Amino acid sequence: MRAAVASGAGGPDVLSVSDVPEPTPAAGEVLLDVVATAVNRADTLQRKGFYPPPPGAPETIGLECSGRIAALGEGVEGWSVGDEVCALLAGGGYAARVAVPVGQVMPVPAGVSLVEAAALPEVAATVWSNVFMTAHLAKGERFLVHGGAGGIGTMAIQLAAARGAEVFTTGGSPDKLEMCRSLGASRAISYRDEDFVAVLKEAGGADVILDNMGASYLARNVDALATGGRLVIIGMQGGTKGELDINALLRKRASVTATSLRARPLAEKAAICCGVVENVWPLVASGAIRPIVETTMPLEDVATAHQLMEDGSHTGKIVLTL
């Protein structure tokens, strides 16, 4: 089968498409004919050699996909060959076929095309698990997400706004800030010429912050929290080591949590996917949330897709089609 492979750790040019052996579904797994997959920043880290797949996961890059069920592993119930689905993966999405634990397979939301559905699993699972299952963002609370025009950000803005939060976000260009406002952000903050800490302090502080920057934003994020605020760190684009002011956390009775999704146990991933289907998919079907896809391109253009991701000029998701 066709799959994107890397000749070694390095830049986008190490990626190409070639033939690899097809997977077979183990007990409790579903085999999918992949229609589309989406590019995530974690994919670029794996390509560089910094983010290896967890034990037992495919070496092929790709954390989400959409497609049709080709075969059912032993013991799988509730699905049939030919069903159109999307799935959260530990790897293997950049390929014509992938085997997925059945708990991570989800129906395609009503009104969403099969190609668009590839852009949903990773961002929906990330936002639902971190912002709502971990940080317990509630209606009426103030929520800040950094990088609101990206894949995670566009989902976070829409989902938080749909559930009644007051949404703040950061962005780097007028076009990106306008997109954030159009998705439901009450206040879109230019990180180039505004101070998000000052903006949040004036508003009363953030009850929940979703951060992908890590070390470089740690102290400022804590400063921007309200009393009882919750900071959830899901990335380290701004570095891995920062200084944490424990006194500031104590004064605010605040918390800092760092999480990842890919290496979680299967039972936890299945619970997250169930939560997504129950709580997020109805909002997608109603039109309150929509997948934001910047561009689609064939799998053969995988190197170009990775370069676009790293350039940082895109909004929403980049989708590869097979």
Backbone hydrogen bonds, N-H to C=O, Kabsch-Sander energy under -0.5 kcal/mol:
donor,donor_aa,acceptor,acceptor_aa,energy
3,A,18,S,-1.8
4,A,94,Y,-2.7
5,V,16,S,-3.2
7,S,14,V,-2.2
10,G,47,R,-1.4
14,V,11,G,-2.1
15,L,12,P,-1.8
16,S,5,V,-2.1
18,S,3,A,-2.4
20,V,1,M,-2.6
28,G,74,E,-2.0
29,E,26,A,-2.0
30,V,100,V,-2.8
31,L,71,A,-2.8
32,L,30,V,-0.5
32,L,98,V,-2.7
33,D,68,R,-3.2
34,V,32,L,-0.8
34,V,96,A,-2.4
35,V,66,S,-2.9
36,A,66,S,-1.5
37,T,320,L,-2.7
38,A,64,E,-0.6
39,V,318,I,-2.8
43,D,40,N,-1.3
44,T,40,N,-1.0
45,L,41,R,-1.5
46,Q,42,A,-2.3
47,R,43,D,-2.3
48,K,44,T,-1.4
49,G,45,L,-0.5
49,G,46,Q,-1.3
50,F,45,L,-2.6
51,Y,45,L,-0.6
57,A,54,P,-2.2
65,C,87,A,-1.6
66,S,36,A,-2.4
67,G,85,V,-2.5
68,R,33,D,-2.0
69,I,83,D,-2.2
70,A,31,L,-3.3
71,A,31,L,-1.4
73,G,29,E,-2.9
76,V,73,G,-1.8
82,G,69,I,-2.5
83,D,80,S,-2.0
85,V,67,G,-2.7
85,V,83,D,-0.5
86,C,106,M,-2.7
87,A,65,C,-2.5
88,L,104,Q,-2.0
89,L,63,L,-2.5
92,G,60,T,-2.5
93,G,62,G,-1.3
94,Y,61,I,-2.7
95,A,93,G,-1.7
96,A,2,R,-2.5
98,V,32,L,-1.5
100,V,30,V,-2.9
102,V,28,G,-2.7
104,Q,101,P,-2.3
105,V,102,V,-1.5
106,M,86,C,-3.2
108,V,84,E,-1.0
112,V,109,P,-1.8
117,A,113,S,-2.1
118,A,114,L,-0.6
118,A,115,V,-1.1
119,A,116,E,-1.9
120,L,117,A,-1.6
124,A,120,L,-2.8
125,A,121,P,-2.5
126,T,122,E,-2.2
127,V,123,V,-2.7
128,W,124,A,-2.6
129,S,125,A,-2.1
130,N,126,T,-2.0
131,V,127,V,-2.4
132,F,127,V,-0.8
132,F,128,W,-1.1
133,M,128,W,-2.2
134,T,129,S,-1.2
135,A,130,N,-1.9
137,L,131,V,-2.4
140,G,164,G,-2.5
141,E,138,A,-2.0
143,F,166,E,-2.9
144,L,208,V,-2.5
145,V,168,F,-2.0
146,H,210,L,-1.8
148,G,170,T,-2.3
150,G,147,G,-1.8
151,G,316,G,-0.6
153,G,147,G,-0.5
154,T,150,G,-2.9
155,M,151,G,-1.4
156,A,152,I,-2.8
157,I,153,G,-2.8
158,Q,154,T,-1.6
159,L,155,M,-2.8
160,A,156,A,-2.4
161,A,157,I,-2.4
162,A,158,Q,-2.4
163,R,159,L,-1.4
164,G,161,A,-1.7
165,A,160,A,-2.6
166,E,141,E,-2.9
167,V,165,A,-0.7
168,F,143,F,-3.5
169,T,187,R,-2.0
170,T,145,V,-1.3
171,G,189,I,-2.0
177,L,173,S,-2.6
178,E,174,P,-2.3
179,M,175,D,-2.2
180,C,176,K,-2.3
181,R,177,L,-2.0
182,S,178,E,-2.3
183,L,179,M,-1.3
184,G,180,C,-0.5
184,G,181,R,-1.1
185,A,180,C,-2.2
186,S,167,V,-2.0
187,R,167,V,-1.6
189,I,169,T,-3.3
189,I,187,R,-0.6
191,Y,171,G,-2.2
191,Y,189,I,-0.7
193,D,190,S,-0.5
194,E,190,S,-1.6
196,F,194,E,-0.7
199,V,195,D,-2.0
200,L,196,F,-2.5
201,K,197,V,-2.7
202,E,198,A,-2.3
203,A,199,V,-1.3
204,G,200,L,-0.9
204,G,201,K,-0.8
205,G,200,L,-3.5
206,A,224,A,-2.6
207,D,142,R,-1.8
208,V,142,R,-1.7
209,I,230,R,-2.3
210,L,144,L,-2.7
211,D,209,I,-0.6
211,D,232,V,-2.8
215,A,239,G,-2.0
216,S,213,M,-0.6
216,S,238,G,-0.8
217,Y,214,G,-1.3
218,L,214,G,-0.7
218,L,215,A,-1.0
221,N,217,Y,-3.0
222,V,218,L,-2.2
223,D,219,A,-2.1
224,A,220,R,-1.6
225,L,221,N,-0.7
225,L,222,V,-1.0
226,A,206,A,-2.7
228,G,252,K,-3.8
229,G,226,A,-2.2
230,R,207,D,-2.6
231,L,255,S,-2.8
232,V,209,I,-3.0
232,V,230,R,-0.5
233,I,231,L,-0.5
233,I,257,T,-3.3
234,I,211,D,-3.2
234,I,232,V,-0.5
235,G,211,D,-0.8
237,Q,212,N,-2.1
238,G,213,M,-3.1
239,G,236,M,-1.7
242,G,240,T,-0.5
245,D,243,E,-0.5
246,I,244,L,-1.2
249,L,245,D,-1.6
250,L,246,I,-2.6
251,R,247,N,-2.7
252,K,248,A,-1.6
253,R,249,L,-1.0
253,R,250,L,-0.6
254,A,249,L,-2.2
255,S,229,G,-2.0
257,T,231,L,-3.0
259,T,233,I,-2.1
264,R,261,L,-1.5
269,K,265,P,-2.1
270,A,266,L,-2.7
271,A,267,A,-2.0
272,I,268,E,-2.2
273,C,269,K,-2.7
274,C,270,A,-2.3
275,G,271,A,-2.1
276,V,272,I,-2.3
277,V,273,C,-2.5
278,E,274,C,-2.3
279,N,275,G,-2.5
280,V,276,V,-2.4
281,W,276,V,-2.2
283,L,280,V,-0.8
284,V,280,V,-1.8
285,A,281,W,-2.9
286,S,282,P,-1.7
287,G,283,L,-0.6
287,G,284,V,-0.9
288,A,283,L,-1.3
289,I,283,L,-1.6
293,V,291,P,-0.8
294,E,292,I,-0.6
294,E,317,K,-2.8
295,T,317,K,-1.1
297,M,319,V,-2.1
299,L,321,T,-2.2
301,D,298,P,-2.4
302,V,299,L,-1.8
305,A,301,D,-2.2
306,H,302,V,-2.2
307,Q,303,A,-2.1
308,L,304,T,-2.4
309,M,305,A,-2.1
310,E,306,H,-2.2
311,D,307,Q,-2.0
312,G,308,L,-1.1
313,S,308,L,-0.5
314,H,308,L,-0.5
316,G,149,A,-3.2
317,K,292,I,-2.8
318,I,39,V,-0.5
319,V,295,T,-2.6
319,V,317,K,-0.5
320,L,37,T,-3.5
321,T,297,M,-2.1
322,L,35,V,-2.5
